Amino acid sequence: MNITPINSYNSYNYSNNKINYKNSTTFCALTSKAVSESGLRHAEYGLRILANKITDLFEGKTVKLLTKNISEIQPESNERYLAQLDAISRLYATGKDIDVNIEDKILEKIAQKGHSTIFIMNHSNQSQDPSMLAVLNMLLTEEYQKAGKTNNFPLPKIILNKDILTTMNPTKRKAFEAFGAIGIDASINGSDKSLNARIFLPLIKDFIKNKCNIFIFPEGKLAVRKDLPLEDRFQSGVAEMINKILGIKKEVTVVPVGFSYGKGDLKNLTAMQIGEPVTFTREGKNTTTTSGSILTSEFADKNFVSFFKKHEGEENIIITKEGIPVTPEKIAGFIKSILTENLDICSKEAKTRIKETTEQTQLY
């Protein structure tokens, strides 16, 4: 395990302006089961506006200047953009102690390969998850720098509820968009599918060309339903997108990432478990997969373990139902199940890291 305090830069040069900053707040959301989705959305929207206005009032001049400068940059795969991405990621990750499995070198391998990757994350805490996403981006940008990819790396594209962006002041919204934030209609019922399709089309095109990495919380708004298992909260959009990409691009790699948080005196302690990549390929009508973390984790479902053990040693395993290969028309549900299992494993591994660190701390 690696306990790593995340410290912001003391300074960074933007357009020859030296900017110093300390910390910043992140997103806030309201959750309630007592109102309808429409009513909840209006309540959330108003609360987001209020929270953002309060945040704007208390932000220091240096943070505001930093945001302004970032809002004016062009998202391009070059050294300056990568350095600025690293800086803004550190800004939102300030003040956290992260227990992360960097020793597995998963991000290092992703960076060295340089191909587009989809990152899926569990959505356990709406106020803290954005900061953990920033940590993940920071770790990834560092690996691109080490791999010499400063002028040739996939840009980040972060899928989130469009209300998060539209409730921000114009400058902050531009800053978030400059670093890859893409707003979609995240309504559970009655979402604007035509709007989302128009947003995802150029995103998929860039992904196919290895121009972007996609970051997404597959639970979306269903994350508030803690009474439901992850399989029911995990929405099918990611799997459907992967299936579409496989119709054009032979291979899609997905990295599941689990987040977990300490409580009480250890509330600043957080854990991140970066899972083994799951790679899907398409040969004709056959879709293949790798097992990800299923064969190495104690938390894996025995049915998944049994399936993959039958094919242990095979590089790419054809996804079948009762021994018959599943056709592309029906494959999305199977892709979702494999990803759900891997993300669930990572979430439980992250919780274990928190538990072990807490127990070790209490001994001293």
PyMOL commands that set and color helices and strands:
alter all, ss='L'
color gray80, all
select helices_A, chain A and resi 37-58+61-71+79-92+102-104+106-113+129-146+162-166+170-178+193-208+220-224+230-233+237-246+264-266+302-310+328-330+332-362
alter helices_A, ss='H'
color red, helices_A
select strands_A, chain A and resi 3-6+12-14+17-19+96-100+118-121+155-161+181-184+212-216+251-261+269-274+278-283+286-289+317-318+320-321+324-325
alter strands_A, ss='S'
color yellow, strands_A
deselect
rebuild
show_as cartoon
